[in-house]
């Protein structure tokens, strides 16, 4: 399980770096690419938030499943 988490973390880092680079390139290119720039900017802000929410919910469900397993064995 830890190996999968490491792979997903590396994938998230690569994705974020790609989004940041894309945002920078689109900002340099100018007004012709403004809609794509705004989409890349929004994605580069929303993705870290969504990843954090996913991790938080995962921890909550994992903790609840452990508590339920302990209560069933008692």
C-alpha positions as CSV (number, residue, x, y, z in Angstrom):
1,X,0.0,0.0,0.0
2,X,2.8,2.4,0.8
3,X,4.3,1.8,-2.7
4,X,1.1,2.8,-4.3
5,X,0.9,6.0,-2.2
6,X,4.5,6.9,-3.2
7,X,3.7,6.4,-6.9
8,X,0.5,8.5,-6.6
9,X,2.5,11.2,-4.8
10,X,5.1,11.3,-7.6
11,X,2.4,11.3,-10.2
12,X,0.7,14.3,-8.4
13,X,4.0,16.2,-8.3
14,X,4.7,15.6,-12.0
15,X,1.2,16.7,-12.9
16,X,1.4,19.9,-10.8
17,X,4.8,20.8,-12.3
18,X,3.3,20.2,-15.8
19,X,0.4,22.5,-15.0
20,X,2.7,25.2,-13.6
21,X,4.9,25.0,-16.7
22,X,1.9,25.1,-19.0
23,X,0.5,28.1,-17.1
24,X,3.8,29.9,-17.5
25,X,4.1,29.2,-21.2
26,X,0.6,30.3,-21.9
27,X,1.1,33.5,-19.9
28,X,4.2,34.3,-22.1
29,X,2.4,33.5,-25.3
30,X,-0.1,36.4,-24.8
31,X,-3.7,37.3,-25.3
32,X,-4.4,34.7,-28.1
33,X,-4.2,31.9,-25.5
34,X,-6.1,33.7,-22.6
35,X,-8.9,31.1,-22.2
36,X,-6.4,28.2,-22.1
37,X,-4.2,30.3,-19.6
38,X,-7.2,30.8,-17.3
39,X,-8.1,27.1,-17.5
40,X,-4.5,26.1,-16.6
41,X,-4.4,28.7,-13.8
42,X,-7.7,27.3,-12.4
43,X,-6.5,23.7,-12.6
44,X,-3.2,24.5,-11.0
45,X,-5.1,26.0,-8.0
46,X,-7.9,23.4,-7.8
47,X,-5.7,20.3,-8.2
48,X,-3.8,20.6,-4.9
49,X,-7.1,21.3,-3.1
50,X,-8.7,18.3,-4.6
51,X,-5.7,16.1,-3.8
52,X,-5.8,17.3,-0.1
53,X,-9.5,16.6,0.2
54,X,-9.0,13.1,-1.3
55,X,-6.2,12.4,1.2
56,X,-8.3,13.7,4.1
57,X,-11.3,11.6,3.2
58,X,-9.1,8.6,2.7
59,X,-7.7,8.9,6.2
60,X,-11.1,9.4,7.7
61,X,-12.5,6.3,6.0
62,X,-9.4,4.3,6.9
63,X,-9.7,5.3,10.5
64,X,-13.4,4.5,10.6
65,X,-12.9,1.1,9.1
66,X,-10.2,0.3,11.7
67,X,-12.6,1.4,14.5
68,X,-15.4,-0.7,13.1
69,X,-13.1,-3.8,12.8
70,X,-12.0,-3.3,16.4
71,X,-15.6,-3.0,17.6
72,X,-16.7,-6.1,15.8
73,X,-13.9,-8.2,17.4
74,X,-14.9,-7.1,20.9
